[in-house]
Amino acid sequence: MLKKRALGVTIWSGTDLLLRQGTQFLTMMILARLLLPADFGVIAMLSLPMGIAALLTDGGLSTVLVQRKHITEAHKSSTFYFNITAGILATIGIFTAAPGMSRLLNSPELIAPMRIAAFSCLFAAFSPVHSALLTRDLQFSTLAKASAFAATGSALIAVLLAMNNMGVKTLAYYSVSMAALTTSALWWLSPWRPRARFHWQTFRSMYGFGAYNVGTTLVDTFYNRILAPIIGRMYGTTQIGFYSQADTIRQLPSNFLSSTVARAAFPLLSSMHSESPEIQRRALQFAIRVTTLLNAPLALGMAAASDLLVTLMLGPRWQPAAPIFTILCLANLVQPLNALNIQVLLAQGQAKLVFKIEIIKKFLGLTLLFTCIPFGLEVIAWGQVALAMLSFPINAMYIKSSINYGVFDQAHDALPCIAIAGATALISSQVATKFSSSSSLIELAVTIATMAITYLALLILFKVTAWNEALALLRTARS
């Protein structure tokens, strides 16, 4: 019953993310041919202040609304009024900080897009409670509708602006329209409306967990996004444009899988918090096996076909991003596993522990980052791979103490699919070198077909547990 429920929730969660991320990716494919790499570089340099502002606007309270077993109207309304206040302050702060940020990064072209993008914080502040309540109730079908509306509408706006030579401002207006349309759709589709006034005591009771949660995400966001302004200042906006787009593309499948599973797993695991450690262990074990079954061939397959993928998705002028893309794809192998381990700890209410774990990992990451920066973009990418690999045992170590499912057990469940995916990628790359075509699309299709057939054949031949469990789950769902 648990697996069947998890499947239904995961399908709708995946549909929501697929609609949003898929439409955003198609939009970026079009915009990459209409705009310059330097335009994407400018927006990448804004990702740090915008990411921090978004986190502080939410305050981690939406996670509390999902995680807590019992919530009242006071919890919901207090969160809403906090979000609005924080959103207004964030918008004003980013708008006024634009000239200073421009001088700091020696990029005068930052001012206009930064001031435009600031308003996305204001529009986004009206929706976290609605989104959290729908997630809490596992109403991912409603979230999928909101995502489809916002992604489609903002895509049309962005393409029209790019065709009218709006340049980098196109990407700033794109983020604002996405926030405004998402909020509009959620208010239309969700019945909740703020009714109670702000309750200080209720807010204080929530903010303990929320503060640690936002602190954790803030550390993660700072680390992941500090790279863009540093590279932009040292190597220029065009180079950060190449790096940021390579990173964005490689994260699409792993983020889709990890976000889909995490969004479904967090409310489910939170509801299982009172269950025995053995039941929680089986739930995490199943999630890791099935996630790796899907993620490993995607990560290694993209690395093997990087040149073709970059050319087809972004266009020939983005070819310098291909070597970076190849390296970064290797970090995808463990990204969903890291996300799942963190979700288990959060579902157990261990926000303080997660914050400490993130501090340890990010200290390690910054050490790697500043060591690698002088040696160029490819060495920086290898540093990101090293951090992802080292983060896995750090995360899994704490799971061992709570549900007796540590790094060696998790690696035992994940490695069969990773090994088979590695062999499949090698075979498909050899086939691709012997098959030449004037069409990159045909070459890519041959590579994908070779990988799919080889991967499935090896899974069946070696009777991999993850494959058998996935088949059993699909049969159960069908019946």
Salt bridges, closest charged atoms under 4 A:
ASP16 OD2 - ARG20 NH2 3.46
ASP16 OD2 - ARG263 NH1 2.59
GLU73 OE1 - ARG195 NH2 3.18
ASP220 OD1 - LYS362 NZ 2.86
ASP247 OD1 - ARG250 NE 2.79
GLU278 OE2 - ARG282 NH1 3.92
GLU358 OE2 - LYS361 NZ 2.81
GLU358 OE1 - LYS362 NZ 3.13
ASP409 OD2 - ARG281 NH1 3.85
ASP413 OD1 - ARG289 NH2 3.00
ASP413 OD1 - HIS412 ND1 3.89
GLU469 OE2 - ARG289 NH1 2.70
